[in-house]
Amino acid sequence: MSIDRIGVIGGGAWGTALAQTAAGGSAPVLLWAREAEVVRTINDTGANPLFLPNIALAESIRATGEIDDLAECDAILVVAPAQRVREVLASASFGLAPLVLCAKGIEAGSKQLMSEVAAEVCPGAPIAVLSGPTFAHEVAAGLPAAVTLACEDEDIGAALAERLAQPTFRPYRSRDVVGAEIGGAVKNVLAIACGVVDGRGLGQNARAALISRGFAEMTRFGRARGAQAETLAGLSGLGDLVLTCSSTSSRNFSLGKGLGEGRSAQELLADRTTVAEGAHTAPVLVEAARDAGVEMPIAEAVCALLGGDMAVEAAIGELLSRPLTSER
């Protein structure tokens, strides 16, 4: 299978960074953005200062405001926010081009993973998932990064990996689509919790404990949804969890840090040009975990904080006063 022209749905920081990566070596990339300003500045100046400042984009990247223009692309990177994926996929026909899902979340209402949404909206299209420890500005700047590229069809997965790989961007192939998605969705919620720890000044011991116990929650939920433990312990699970739980470059960590410092979720979420996916995923994740009979106390605490149902000190106290049990 030959993949030449890449289409990208989404002109935010991550979509633009992936377009930059896919354009390595002057390969053709067509990026669709909802914002007319983004389309104009990319085409006129070779930059996206609104979402990815201080990065000169490859000349082979072109932007469009017409999503139907992507129909001629050989593969589509879907980088719209998770709660918008269904809408954007339904708004155009991409034929049987492989869809590479790059959003990290679970759809509200349906509680479907992005691969389930895509299969429903675009039946017959091959589906892959790209996920891992990646900050957009570092990837766009050409700093080293590695990701999981999951696709059940090994030939298509290999072709996509070959097309997207660059000297500083290394995809590792997997067939565990569900595992790659679970890691990316759950880590966003846990990153909010780690931000709370930082904002409250609870120390490095508490952060390490939360990452470890959060990973246990991710693993329990992932296994219940059919994920492989090896995938959850890899780049798209543990790797992404460590990154986003350790830096204010993470939108979700920054949101949690603000909560820990005493600001309200409503105030923090209103003051953002980019999406903290964990805020949307948390209530859906908690509901899906209860449906599956999976305990996720950290995720439940984050959900309560975001909903204004519990103060930070009460959430911390509740987690620390849980009955003593074995580590599992």
ChimeraX attribute file (.defattr): number of C-alpha atoms within 10 A of each C-alpha:
attribute: neighborCount
match mode: 1-to-1
recipient: residues
	/A:1	10
	/A:2	11
	/A:3	16
	/A:4	15
	/A:5	18
	/A:6	25
	/A:7	30
	/A:8	27
	/A:9	27
	/A:10	23
	/A:11	28
	/A:12	23
	/A:13	21
	/A:14	22
	/A:15	25
	/A:16	31
	/A:17	26
	/A:18	22
	/A:19	30
	/A:20	24
	/A:21	24
	/A:22	27
	/A:23	23
	/A:24	19
	/A:25	10
	/A:26	12
	/A:27	18
	/A:28	19
	/A:29	27
	/A:30	23
	/A:31	27
	/A:32	26
	/A:33	23
	/A:34	16
	/A:35	14
	/A:36	12
	/A:37	13
	/A:38	22
	/A:39	21
	/A:40	18
	/A:41	15
	/A:42	23
	/A:43	16
	/A:44	11
	/A:45	12
	/A:46	19
	/A:47	23
	/A:48	24
	/A:49	16
	/A:50	14
	/A:51	19
	/A:52	20
	/A:53	11
	/A:54	12
	/A:55	16
	/A:56	16
	/A:57	23
	/A:58	21
	/A:59	17
	/A:60	17
	/A:61	24
	/A:62	20
	/A:63	24
	/A:64	22
	/A:65	17
	/A:66	12
	/A:67	22
	/A:68	13
	/A:69	17
	/A:70	24
	/A:71	16
	/A:72	15
	/A:73	20
	/A:74	19
	/A:75	24
	/A:76	24
	/A:77	24
	/A:78	25
	/A:79	25
	/A:80	25
	/A:81	20
	/A:82	25
	/A:83	19
	/A:84	12
	/A:85	21
	/A:86	19
	/A:87	13
	/A:88	16
	/A:89	19
	/A:90	13
	/A:91	12
	/A:92	15
	/A:93	15
	/A:94	22
	/A:95	14
	/A:96	15
	/A:97	22
	/A:98	22
	/A:99	24
	/A:100	26
	/A:101	26
	/A:102	25
	/A:103	26
	/A:104	29
	/A:105	30
	/A:106	30
	/A:107	21
	/A:108	17
	/A:109	9
	/A:110	11
	/A:111	16
	/A:112	15
	/A:113	20
	/A:114	28
	/A:115	20
	/A:116	17
	/A:117	20
	/A:118	23
	/A:119	14
	/A:120	13
	/A:121	18
	/A:122	21
	/A:123	12
	/A:124	13
	/A:125	16
	/A:126	20
	/A:127	26
	/A:128	28
	/A:129	31
	/A:130	26
	/A:131	29
	/A:132	28
	/A:133	21
	/A:134	23
	/A:135	20
	/A:136	19
	/A:137	19
	/A:138	12
	/A:139	20
	/A:140	21
	/A:141	16
	/A:142	16
	/A:143	13
	/A:144	13
	/A:145	17
	/A:146	19
	/A:147	22
	/A:148	25
	/A:149	29
	/A:150	31
	/A:151	25
	/A:152	16
	/A:153	13
	/A:154	13
	/A:155	11
	/A:156	18
	/A:157	26
	/A:158	18
	/A:159	13
	/A:160	25
	/A:161	19
	/A:162	14
	/A:163	20
	/A:164	19
	/A:165	17
	/A:166	18
	/A:167	10
	/A:168	13
	/A:169	17
	/A:170	17
	/A:171	23
	/A:172	17
	/A:173	19
	/A:174	20
	/A:175	19
	/A:176	22
	/A:177	26
	/A:178	23
	/A:179	28
	/A:180	31
	/A:181	31
	/A:182	29
	/A:183	31
	/A:184	30
	/A:185	27
	/A:186	29
	/A:187	30
	/A:188	28
	/A:189	32
	/A:190	30
	/A:191	33
	/A:192	34
	/A:193	32
	/A:194	32
	/A:195	29
	/A:196	27
	/A:197	26
	/A:198	26
	/A:199	20
	/A:200	18
	/A:201	13
	/A:202	13
	/A:203	11
	/A:204	11
	/A:205	9
	/A:206	14
	/A:207	19
	/A:208	15
	/A:209	12
	/A:210	19
	/A:211	21
	/A:212	15
	/A:213	18
	/A:214	25
	/A:215	22
	/A:216	17
	/A:217	21
	/A:218	29
	/A:219	26
	/A:220	20
	/A:221	24
	/A:222	25
	/A:223	16
	/A:224	14
	/A:225	15
	/A:226	13
	/A:227	21
	/A:228	18
	/A:229	16
	/A:230	13
	/A:231	25
	/A:232	28
	/A:233	18
	/A:234	20
	/A:235	25
	/A:236	29
	/A:237	30
	/A:238	24
	/A:239	21
	/A:240	25
	/A:241	30
	/A:242	19
	/A:243	18
	/A:244	26
	/A:245	29
	/A:246	17
	/A:247	17
	/A:248	16
	/A:249	14
	/A:250	21
	/A:251	22
	/A:252	27
	/A:253	30
	/A:254	24
	/A:255	28
	/A:256	34
	/A:257	24
	/A:258	21
	/A:259	27
	/A:260	25
	/A:261	16
	/A:262	14
	/A:263	13
	/A:264	17
	/A:265	18
	/A:266	11
	/A:267	11
	/A:268	14
	/A:269	15
	/A:270	8
	/A:271	9
	/A:272	11
	/A:273	10
	/A:274	12
	/A:275	14
	/A:276	20
	/A:277	22
	/A:278	32
	/A:279	22
	/A:280	20
	/A:281	24
	/A:282	28
	/A:283	21
	/A:284	21
	/A:285	26
	/A:286	21
	/A:287	16
	/A:288	18
	/A:289	21
	/A:290	13
	/A:291	9
	/A:292	13
	/A:293	12
	/A:294	18
	/A:295	15
	/A:296	19
	/A:297	17
	/A:298	23
	/A:299	27
	/A:300	20
	/A:301	23
	/A:302	28
	/A:303	25
	/A:304	17
	/A:305	23
	/A:306	24
	/A:307	15
	/A:308	13
	/A:309	11
	/A:310	15
	/A:311	17
	/A:312	21
	/A:313	10
	/A:314	12
	/A:315	18
	/A:316	16
	/A:317	11
	/A:318	13
	/A:319	13
	/A:320	10
	/A:321	8
	/A:322	9
	/A:323	6
	/A:324	7
	/A:325	6
	/A:326	4
	/A:327	6
	/A:328	8
